[in-house]
Amino acid sequence: MDPPGPPPGPGDEGRHPDSPAEQWIFAAGRGGVDRLLVVRLTLVPAESRASFAAAVRLEPTYAVVLVAADLPLPRSGLELRGPGLWADHNVEEPFERWTLGLEAFGVGIEVDRGDDLEVLLATSGSPDLRGDRAPLGWDLEWTSLAAPVPDAVGDSRGGYRLDCSVEGELLTAVGDREIDGPGERVHRW
């Protein structure tokens, strides 16, 4: 195993145009079956495309899944637009604070109480995913609780993860909801 590279610097919070694929992951909740929300943003510059995926548990047995696999690569920043989707991801203060905004439609589905949102997202590209069209929005903020920890996996050349607090508002068809609790964010390139 290669030793970890240099610690990430403030410039690593943004895009790495020379990376073949770059991913940001934002999560709210303690993890596993206690996850409330998972967001995955992936940029593939060589193919001029981006993808966005999110899963939100709104009730113990109901979640909304949103997958947009073939979006145009943003010219700059991390604002994505597609049919029925606007998502923006902003570094407010490097390694301190990010804000995320969303206005979109996803698929509302029945889930088991023990379903892990990460697993649900991994299988959500299946043509068998059936549910109701569900509006989904948020205005959320991730605030770091500690310094970044290296987290490069697979083919990524670099990466880090941070424990965070997450707060803000989820806007859904089943009612608006305040979020205020633990979370994490990961960036790999």
Backbone torsions as a table, in degrees:
resi	resn	phi	psi	omega
1	MET	NA	133.6	179.5
2	ASP	-70.9	144.0	176.3
3	PRO	-66.9	153.0	178.9
4	PRO	-61.8	147.5	178.9
5	GLY	-74.5	-168.4	179.6
6	PRO	-63.7	155.5	178.6
7	PRO	-61.8	148.0	-179.5
8	PRO	-64.9	147.0	176.3
9	GLY	-111.0	171.6	-177.8
10	PRO	-53.9	-33.5	178.3
11	GLY	-65.5	-21.0	179.9
12	ASP	-73.4	-13.6	177.4
13	GLU	-67.2	-29.9	-178.6
14	GLY	-88.1	-164.8	-177.4
15	ARG	-73.4	150.7	175.7
16	HIS	-117.3	89.1	-172.4
17	PRO	-60.5	-23.4	-179.5
18	ASP	-85.0	-2.2	179.7
19	SER	-80.9	136.4	177.7
20	PRO	-66.8	-29.4	176.2
21	ALA	-154.1	140.4	-177.8
22	GLU	-134.2	139.5	-176.2
23	GLN	-136.7	139.4	171.4
24	TRP	-117.3	135.7	177.5
25	ILE	-127.0	129.6	177.1
26	PHE	-122.0	132.1	-179.3
27	ALA	-135.8	146.8	175.0
28	ALA	-125.8	137.8	-177.2
29	GLY	110.3	172.3	-173.4
30	ARG	-77.3	-19.0	-178.9
31	GLY	119.7	165.0	179.9
32	GLY	55.7	-134.0	-177.4
33	VAL	-72.8	-8.3	178.0
34	ASP	-92.8	3.5	177.3
35	ARG	-67.0	136.6	176.1
36	LEU	-97.9	-34.8	-173.8
37	LEU	-152.5	140.0	173.4
38	VAL	-135.8	131.1	177.8
39	VAL	-125.4	132.0	176.3
40	ARG	-125.7	124.9	177.1
41	LEU	-119.8	125.3	-178.4
42	THR	-128.1	133.3	175.3
43	LEU	-114.1	134.7	176.7
44	VAL	-126.5	86.3	-173.8
45	PRO	-58.5	-38.4	-178.1
46	ALA	-62.4	-25.5	179.3
47	GLU	-104.7	5.0	-178.9
48	SER	50.1	42.2	-179.5
49	ARG	-138.9	161.5	177.1
50	ALA	-133.8	159.7	172.4
51	SER	-136.1	153.6	-178.8
52	PHE	-136.8	132.6	176.7
53	ALA	-141.4	140.7	178.4
54	ALA	-148.4	148.4	172.8
55	ALA	-136.9	133.5	-178.2
56	VAL	-131.6	125.6	175.3
57	ARG	-88.4	115.0	-178.3
58	LEU	-95.7	-28.2	176.1
59	GLU	-142.4	166.0	-178.1
60	PRO	-55.2	-30.8	-177.8
61	THR	-122.2	24.6	179.4
62	TYR	-142.8	131.0	179.0
63	ALA	-137.2	158.7	172.7
64	VAL	-115.0	130.7	179.4
65	VAL	-116.9	137.1	-179.8
66	LEU	-134.0	122.2	178.3
67	VAL	-133.4	121.4	174.9
68	ALA	-124.7	98.6	-168.8
69	ALA	-87.9	-15.9	-173.6
70	ASP	-136.9	71.5	179.9
71	LEU	-100.3	153.9	175.9
72	PRO	-65.3	142.0	177.3
73	LEU	-65.9	127.1	178.0
74	PRO	-64.4	143.4	178.9
75	ARG	-64.2	-38.6	176.3
76	SER	-150.1	165.4	179.0
77	GLY	64.7	-161.8	-176.8
78	LEU	-132.4	39.6	175.8
79	GLU	-94.0	124.7	-178.8
80	LEU	-113.9	140.2	176.1
81	ARG	-134.9	140.2	177.3
82	GLY	-163.1	-179.8	178.8
83	PRO	-57.6	119.1	179.2
84	GLY	67.9	23.1	-176.3
85	LEU	-146.5	130.3	164.2
86	TRP	-135.2	123.9	178.9
87	ALA	-138.3	132.6	179.5
88	ASP	-130.4	142.3	-175.8
89	HIS	-134.3	117.7	-173.0
90	ASN	-127.7	132.4	171.1
91	VAL	-80.8	113.1	178.1
92	GLU	-87.2	-43.2	176.4
93	GLU	-143.6	117.8	-176.6
94	PRO	-52.0	132.0	179.7
95	PHE	61.5	9.3	178.9
96	GLU	-118.2	-50.1	-169.7
97	ARG	-151.6	132.5	172.6
98	TRP	-123.5	148.5	171.5
99	THR	-121.7	144.2	178.7
100	LEU	-127.7	136.2	174.8
101	GLY	-124.4	147.4	179.9
102	LEU	-149.2	137.8	166.5
103	GLU	-136.8	116.0	-173.3
104	ALA	-162.1	177.8	171.1
105	PHE	-124.7	134.9	176.7
106	GLY	-124.4	-163.6	179.2
107	VAL	-114.5	118.5	176.8
108	GLY	-83.5	126.9	-176.1
109	ILE	-134.5	153.2	172.2
110	GLU	-78.9	136.5	178.8
111	VAL	-131.6	163.9	173.9
112	ASP	-84.0	152.3	179.9
113	ARG	-55.3	-33.0	-176.6
114	GLY	-90.6	2.5	-178.9
115	ASP	-67.2	133.1	177.3
116	ASP	-88.1	127.7	-178.2
117	LEU	-62.3	-33.1	177.6
118	GLU	-61.9	-43.6	178.7
119	VAL	-67.9	-40.6	177.8
120	LEU	-58.7	-43.5	177.4
121	LEU	-64.6	-40.4	-178.0
122	ALA	-63.4	-27.9	-178.5
123	THR	-104.8	4.0	-173.2
124	SER	-74.3	-11.9	177.3
125	GLY	-77.6	-0.6	-178.3
126	SER	-67.7	138.1	175.5
127	PRO	-66.0	-10.7	179.1
128	ASP	-80.6	-6.7	179.8
129	LEU	-68.0	114.3	-178.5
130	ARG	-128.5	142.7	178.2
131	GLY	-179.0	-163.1	-179.1
132	ASP	-100.5	146.4	173.8
133	ARG	-65.1	127.7	-173.5
134	ALA	-132.5	121.8	175.1
135	PRO	-68.5	145.4	-178.4
136	LEU	-147.9	135.9	176.6
137	GLY	-150.4	162.3	173.9
138	TRP	-159.8	158.6	171.2
139	ASP	-137.3	96.5	-169.9
140	LEU	-127.0	155.5	-178.9
141	GLU	-134.5	131.2	174.3
142	TRP	-105.6	120.3	178.2
143	THR	-114.2	126.3	-176.1
144	SER	-68.6	143.3	178.2
145	LEU	-107.6	-12.7	-177.0
146	ALA	-155.6	174.3	177.9
147	ALA	-70.5	155.9	178.7
148	PRO	-65.2	146.0	177.4
149	VAL	-114.3	133.0	-179.9
150	PRO	-54.5	142.0	-178.4
151	ASP	-155.6	64.7	175.0
152	ALA	-98.4	125.1	179.7
153	VAL	-129.4	160.4	176.3
154	GLY	58.0	-128.8	-178.0
155	ASP	-89.2	2.1	-177.4
156	SER	-69.1	147.9	-178.9
157	ARG	-92.2	-17.6	-179.0
158	GLY	-164.4	168.3	177.0
159	GLY	166.9	168.2	179.3
160	TYR	-157.4	165.1	174.6
161	ARG	-136.1	153.1	179.9
162	LEU	-136.9	135.5	168.1
163	ASP	-76.1	140.0	-174.0
164	CYS	-139.8	167.5	162.6
165	SER	-106.3	146.3	-178.0
166	VAL	-123.4	130.8	176.2
167	GLU	-146.0	155.3	179.0
168	GLY	146.6	-157.3	-173.4
169	GLU	-126.9	132.7	171.2
170	LEU	-98.6	133.0	180.0
171	LEU	-115.6	116.3	-175.1
172	THR	-139.5	168.4	178.3
173	ALA	-69.3	-22.9	179.8
174	VAL	-94.2	10.8	176.6
175	GLY	120.2	150.0	177.6
176	ASP	-77.0	153.7	-173.8
177	ARG	-147.7	134.1	175.3
178	GLU	-84.5	139.9	174.7
179	ILE	-114.6	134.5	176.0
180	ASP	-157.8	97.8	-177.4
181	GLY	-175.5	-165.9	-177.1
182	PRO	-75.7	160.7	176.1
183	GLY	-170.6	-170.5	176.3
184	GLU	-156.0	163.8	171.0
185	ARG	-141.0	149.3	-175.6
186	VAL	-133.7	142.3	175.0
187	HIS	-134.9	126.1	179.2
188	ARG	-130.5	143.4	177.1
189	TRP	-142.7	NA	NA
